Amino acid sequence: MNPLATHFALRSRLTFTALVLCILAGPVSASDWDASLGLSGGSIQRHVKGENDQHVVVPYADLRWGMMMANPEGIGLVTSPTSSSRLKVMVQLRQSVFDPDDNKVLAALDDRDDTGELLIKWEQATPWVDLAIFASADVLDRHGGHEWGIAVSRELPAWGGALVPSIDVRQQSRRLVDYYYGVSQQEASANIAAYEGEKSVVMRTSVSHVQKLGSDWHSVFAFGYEHLGDGAGESSIVERKGFWSGGVAIFYQF
């Protein structure tokens, strides 16, 4: 299948899954609508050989209508079983770590396609920290693997807004790691050795700051550091196990 056809097939299957979730949410009224719209930009340090640092500017949207929601995390449903907890069921996009068509160093490797995943996430607020437990699995039969983990964060008043430090630890399955970071014997070369991916424990720490700019405008600044773990980090296509990222967003809350 050519790349354009693959792209449309991926989008159509994700849209269908999201439509099913929306139907399950049932009817809602106009008063249940909530939206935040704006612009965001970010940079991610490269960690794969032959790739460049990524710099993007994209629209920002956080939309909610009853139980339905769409935001940078994905599209799906959210419900609050208690006053201090939320359950999310969403479809999300996992992007490939490199593109052989644009990467001269890894041009001999087969495509590693983007894929859609089903994410289930439980969020629990406590007097001390906010906890999240999550699991996701491939629904488009690309990598055929899964990921699960736990995240801890704390909101602290600071600099006229809220400072939110967080850390999450997740385990990626062998099939997921091998699909994106593995190198088969047929793909191996003098510069890129064959490698069979193993399950990997990925750790990420980040700090964000959210501030109101008047009655409806808000700003968000964030930066973080991610460590791939040995299962992915020892791959011959990896340039560095740990990498930095940062971003900013300005949005209007309706």
Buried (B, 14 or more C-beta within 10 A) or exposed (E): EEEEEBEEEBEEBBEEBBEEBBEEBEEBEEEEEEBBEBEBBBBBBBBBBBBEEEEEEEEBBBBBBBBBBBBEEBBBBBEEEEEEBBBBBBBBEBEBBBBBEEBEBBEBBEEBBBBBBBBBBBBBBEEEBBBBEBBBBBBBEBBBBBBBBBBBBEBEEEEEBBBBBBBBBBBBBBBBBBBBBBBEEEBBEEEBEEBBBBBBBBBBBBBBBBBEEEEEEBBBBBBBBBBBBEBBBBBBBBBBBBBBBBBBBBBBBE
